[in-house]
């Protein structure tokens, strides 16, 4: 199978294909949720991925579209205009490219679509994790690159071509790389996604709530995760006063780093966790039940240690900011997974972001 087109597709490669259209790269839970959202909103949508995700595409075709459950209940399948492995066709469909993929897939996917990019394309990563720094040499300097601070939705695959949403879509912080392009990025996506500008991609990456909760929360629940047989849900099973105190300390350490860089602090995590522990928060009922991590190799650790937490520690080390609890958690994650996140993760050194002073660092992004 090379190209899947639903019967309702009408001339998507016609003269007006660039008007109110979005191409989504990545057909996992976030990509499918985004395809459902845009299509339901009347925006022409193409969902594209590689052959390794062919089973997801086949499920969408067999079911006649994508279904959503959770905070939204929509049993009626919604079919994007195209679901395809043809990156050239997908890139010609729209100037708006939304990459919904884990950090380890960002570069391989970019290599697939880069030959078909033009300077009219705007690429937005959900979430960013400083992937735009790695994509820039692949896409070239003329393509607009931006990142979201966190994912569009907390979501999970609930069945064939079905996605469970934990929260509704809210306003997201976004920044471009370089930061001087952020206003243009926000304007480019106006009417498609509700975005607020961030100062730069370091600010949006460090403000991700995943930096605070995922790695440390998993490490503190190691035995429970391993004994749960894949049925562990951190925000339901993993919270206690002691756990939150550790996460709150990590948040304070993260905030010290942001303050040292002169960047804004948002997405405070500790108040949310206390609320979930003390009887829950209205509207977060589905979110609290989202499963994961099912094991210690889960992206809660492998991805978030490699990206956000390793980045935080590398900045702290560079500017001699004490973050002892964060470093301890990262070291424990390395021990458990026999990894070297502090050397192999998305650190300042790995990303090629240098500069002896804060101003020199920020000028590069």
Residue pairs with C-beta under 8 A, 6 or more apart in sequence:
1 54
1 57
1 58
1 85
2 84
2 85
2 86
3 82
3 84
3 85
3 86
3 89
4 57
4 60
4 61
4 82
4 83
4 84
5 81
5 82
5 83
5 84
6 61
6 64
6 65
6 79
6 80
6 81
6 82
6 83
8 79
8 81
9 81
9 82
10 81
12 21
12 44
12 46
12 81
12 82
12 93
13 89
13 92
13 93
17 44
17 92
17 93
17 94
18 94
18 95
20 42
20 43
20 44
20 191
20 192
21 43
21 44
21 45
21 46
21 93
21 94
21 95
21 96
22 34
22 38
22 43
22 44
22 45
22 46
22 94
22 96
22 97
22 98
22 192
23 45
23 46
23 48
23 90
23 91
23 93
23 94
23 96
23 97
23 98
24 31
24 34
24 35
24 38
24 45
24 46
24 47
24 48
24 80
24 98
24 100
25 31
25 48
25 49
25 90
25 97
25 98
25 99
25 100
25 101
25 109
25 113
26 49
26 53
26 99
26 100
26 101
26 105
26 109
27 35
27 47
27 48
27 49
27 53
27 56
27 57
27 60
27 83
28 53
28 56
28 100
28 101
28 102
28 157
29 155
29 156
29 157
29 163
29 164
30 100
30 126
30 151
30 152
30 153
30 155
31 47
31 49
31 100
31 101
32 47
32 56
32 60
32 66
32 157
32 161
32 163
33 66
33 68
33 152
33 153
33 155
33 163
33 165
34 45
34 98
34 100
34 126
34 152
35 45
35 47
35 66
35 78
35 80
36 65
36 66
36 67
36 68
36 74
36 78
36 163
37 169
38 44
38 45
38 80
38 192
39 45
39 78
39 79
39 80
39 81
40 74
40 78
43 192
44 81
44 93
44 94
45 80
45 81
46 80
46 81
46 82
46 83
46 84
46 89
46 90
46 93
46 94
47 57
47 60
47 80
47 82
47 83
47 84
48 83
48 84
48 85
48 86
48 87
48 90
48 113
49 56
49 57
49 85
50 85
50 108
50 109
50 112
51 85
54 85
56 161
57 83
57 84
57 85
59 160
59 161
60 66
60 79
60 80
60 83
60 161
61 83
62 160
62 161
63 77
63 160
63 161
63 162
64 77
64 79
65 76
65 77
65 78
65 79
65 80
65 161
66 77
66 78
66 79
66 80
66 161
66 162
66 163
67 74
67 75
67 76
67 77
67 78
67 159
67 161
67 162
67 163
68 74
68 78
68 162
68 163
68 165
69 75
69 158
69 162
69 163
69 164
69 165
70 155
70 158
70 163
70 164
70 165
70 166
70 286
71 165
71 166
71 167
71 168
71 283
71 286
72 165
72 168
77 161
81 93
82 89
82 90
82 93
84 90
87 112
87 113
87 116
88 115
88 116
90 113
91 97
91 113
91 116
91 117
91 121
92 116
95 120
95 121
95 122
95 188
96 121
96 122
96 124
96 188
96 189
96 192
97 113
97 121
97 122
97 123
97 124
98 124
98 126
99 106
99 109
99 110
99 123
99 124
99 125
99 126
99 131
100 126
100 152
101 109
102 299
102 303
103 129
103 131
103 303
103 306
103 307
103 346
104 303
106 125
106 129
106 131
106 134
106 135
107 131
107 134
107 135
107 138
110 134
110 135
110 138
110 139
111 138
114 138
114 139
114 140
117 139
117 140
117 143
118 142
118 143
119 142
119 143
121 143
121 144
122 143
122 144
122 146
122 185
122 188
122 189
123 132
123 135
123 139
123 143
123 144
123 145
123 146
124 146
124 147
124 148
124 174
124 185
124 189
124 193
125 131
125 132
125 135
125 145
125 146
125 147
125 148
126 148
126 151
126 152
127 147
127 148
127 149
127 150
127 151
127 208
127 210
128 146
128 147
128 148
128 149
128 175
128 201
128 204
128 205
129 147
129 205
129 208
129 303
129 307
129 308
129 346
130 147
130 201
130 202
130 205
130 307
130 311
130 346
130 351
131 147
132 145
132 146
132 147
132 176
132 177
132 201
133 177
133 201
133 351
133 352
133 353
133 365
134 351
135 145
136 145
136 177
139 145
144 176
144 181
144 184
144 185
144 188
145 176
145 177
145 181
146 174
146 175
146 176
146 177
146 181
146 182
146 185
147 174
147 175
147 176
147 177
147 201
147 204
147 205
148 172
148 173
148 174
148 195
148 204
149 172
149 173
149 174
149 198
149 204
149 205
149 207
149 208
149 266
149 267
150 172
150 207
150 208
150 209
150 210
150 267
152 169
152 172
152 193
153 165
153 166
153 167
153 168
153 169
154 165
154 166
154 167
154 287
154 290
155 163
155 164
155 165
155 166
155 290
156 163
156 164
156 166
156 290
156 291
156 292
157 163
157 164
158 164
164 286
164 290
165 286
166 284
166 286
166 287
166 289
166 290
167 283
167 284
167 286
167 287
169 194
170 194
171 194
171 195
171 196
172 193
172 194
172 195
172 196
173 195
173 196
173 197
173 198
173 203
173 204
173 207
173 266
173 267
174 182
174 185
174 186
174 189
174 195
174 196
174 197
174 198
174 204
175 182
175 185
175 197
175 198
175 199
175 200
175 201
175 203
175 204
176 182
176 184
176 185
176 201
177 200
177 201
177 365
178 365
179 199
179 200
179 201
179 362
179 365
182 197
182 198
182 200
183 197
185 195
186 195
186 196
186 197
189 195
198 204
198 207
198 264
199 263
199 264
200 263
200 362
200 365
201 365
202 261
202 263
202 315
202 361
202 362
202 365
203 258
203 261
203 263
203 264
205 211
205 307
205 308
205 311
206 254
206 257
206 258
206 263
206 308
206 311
206 312
206 315
207 258
207 264
207 265
207 266
207 267
208 267
208 308
209 267
209 269
209 272
210 300
210 304
210 308
211 250
211 254
211 304
211 308
211 309
211 312
212 247
212 250
212 251
212 254
212 269
212 270
213 234
213 247
213 269
213 273
214 234
214 293
214 300
214 301
214 304
215 300
215 301
215 304
215 305
215 309
215 329
215 330
215 333
216 246
216 247
216 250
216 325
216 326
216 329
217 234
217 238
217 239
217 243
217 247
217 300
218 225
218 234
218 238
218 293
218 296
218 298
218 300
218 301
218 333
219 301
219 329
219 332
219 333
219 336
220 238
220 242
220 243
220 246
221 232
221 234
221 237
221 238
221 243
222 296
222 336
224 232
224 237
224 238
225 232
225 293
225 294
225 295
225 296
226 295
226 296
228 237
228 294
230 291
230 294
230 295
231 291
231 294
232 238
232 291
232 292
232 293
232 294
233 288
233 289
233 290
233 291
233 292
234 292
234 293
234 300
235 276
235 287
235 288
235 289
235 290
236 288
236 289
239 273
239 276
239 277
240 277
241 277
244 270
244 273
244 274
244 277
246 325
246 329
247 269
247 270
247 273
248 270
248 273
249 325
250 325
250 326
250 329
251 268
251 269
251 270
253 312
253 316
253 321
253 322
253 323
253 324
253 325
253 326
254 312
254 323
254 326
255 265
256 316
256 321
256 322
256 323
257 312
257 315
257 316
257 319
257 321
257 323
258 264
258 265
259 265
260 319
260 321
260 358
261 315
261 358
261 361
261 362
262 358
262 362
272 281
275 281
275 284
276 284
276 288
280 288
292 298
292 300
293 299
293 300
293 301
296 336
296 337
297 337
301 333
301 336
301 337
302 337
302 339
305 330
305 333
305 334
305 337
305 339
305 341
305 345
306 339
306 341
306 344
306 345
306 346
307 345
307 346
309 326
309 329
309 330
309 333
309 341
309 345
310 330
310 341
310 342
310 345
310 346
310 347
311 345
311 346
311 347
311 348
312 323
312 326
313 323
313 326
313 327
313 330
313 342
313 347
314 342
314 345
314 347
314 348
314 349
315 321
315 348
316 322
316 323
316 326
316 327
318 348
319 358
330 341
330 342
331 342
333 339
333 341
334 340
334 341
334 342
344 350
348 354
348 361
353 361
353 364
353 365
354 360
354 361
354 364
355 361
355 362
355 363
355 364
